[in-house]
Amino acid sequence: MPKIIALLTALLSPVLYLYNIFITVKNNVFYRLSHTGQVIVMTAALNDVFDPVDRTIYITDGPLESPVYLYMRNEDKPVYLYARSENKPVYLYTRAEIYAFGYQFIVHVPSDVESLPGYSLAWLRSVVDEYRLPSKGNYNVVYF
């Protein structure tokens, strides 16, 4: 009888091994499918991967203002500046601020997470790219 049990155990061990691999892959696929491109869900996925204890990674929308351009007089595209009493401010931005307007959303990562061993910006971008919607093109990663 012990020989038959040993034989059955030897025959079933590859099946159990494959079953455990299947369960692991199934759980990973279900996890990936349950996370979508919604901000709250993508934030949860980023915090699960990079900051499971403090959960301080968050996502904000990109700036919505369009930049004001100054033109030469011969281009005949006037920009009107108003008096302070008219309460119609016109904001002029630096070149760096204008380039920031192209971002659809901004991922804010604490500097503590950046200093963790094994962390890389490429890994963070791969997680964001996996879950973001294709229509949300540009994004930026900011450390605070």
N, C-alpha and C positions, 0 to 999 in steps of 0.2 A: 504493500500500500504506500509506504513512503516513496518508493521509486516512481510510482504513478503520479503522485503529487509533485515530485521534483520535475518529472517530465512535462506535466501540464504547466507548471510555473515557468519552465524554460521555453515552452511553446508560446505562452501568453505574454512574456516579458516584452517582445518587440511590439505587440499590439498595444500594450499599456504605454510604452514609450511614445508611439505614434499618437495615441489618444491624448496624452499630456501635451504634446506639441500642438495638436489640433485645438485643444481648449485654450492654450496660450494665444495662438494666432487668432482664434475666434474672438477672444476678449479684446485683443488689440484692435481688430477690425471694427468691432462694435463701439469701442471708445472713439476711434477716428470718425466713424459715421455719426456718432451722437453729437460731435462738435461741428458747428457750422461757422459761417462767416459773420455771424452776428457778433457785435462788439462784446457783449457780456460773456458769450460762450468762448470767443477767442481769448479774452482776458483770462478766463478760468483755465483754458488749455495752457497758456503761457505760464501762469502761476503754478500749475501742476508740474510742469517740466522744470522750470528754473527757480521758483521760489515757493515751495510747498508749505513752508512754515509761516512766514510773515505775509505772503500773498500781497505784495506791494506793487506789482507790475500793473499798469493801467494804460488804457488807450483813450486818446482824445481826438476829436475831429481836427482836420487841418484848418488853417485860417480861410475865411470866406471872403475877405476884402480883396478887391482887385486893385492893383497898384496904380498910382497916378503917374503918368509920364509927362515930362516937360518937353516941349517941342521948340524948335527954332522958329523965329518970327516968319520966315518965308515958307514954312510948312503949313501955316494958316490953320492950326489946330489949337485954339486957345484953351488955357486952363484958367478958370476964374478963381481968384482968391478973394475971400470975403473978410469983412471986418469982424472983429471979435464980438461986437454987439449983435451981429446978424446970426450968430450961433450956428454957422454952417462950416464946421472945420474941414479942411482938406489936409490929409496926412501925406507926407512925403516919406518914402521908405528908402533904406539903404539897399545896396545891391544884394547883400546877404538875406535881408528880409524879403526881397522880391522873389528870390529863388525858393524861399520857404513856402511861398504861396502855391507851389505846384503839388504839395503833398495832400493826399486825400485824408490821411490820418497819421497820427504820431503815436508811437509806442514809447512809453516812459518806463525806463528800467532803472532801479536804484543802483548806485555805484557798489553797494555790497554784493549784489548779484554778479556784477561785472568782475569782481575780484575773486569769485569762486573758482576753484580748480576745475578745469574741463570746460568752462564756459567759453564760447566764442560767438562773435557777431554773426558768423556764417550759420551757426546752428540756430540762433535765434531767428534769423531771416528765413531759414528753411522751415521752421515751425509756423511762422507767420504766413509764408507763401503757401503752405499746405492748407491752411484754413481760410485765407482771405478769398473774397469773391474776385473773379477775374476782372470785373468792371472797376474794382478799386485798384487802380494802377500803382501810383507812387505812394510811398510811405517813408517815414523817417524814424530812426531810433534815437532817442534822447536819453542821456544818463543824468540823473539828479542825485 
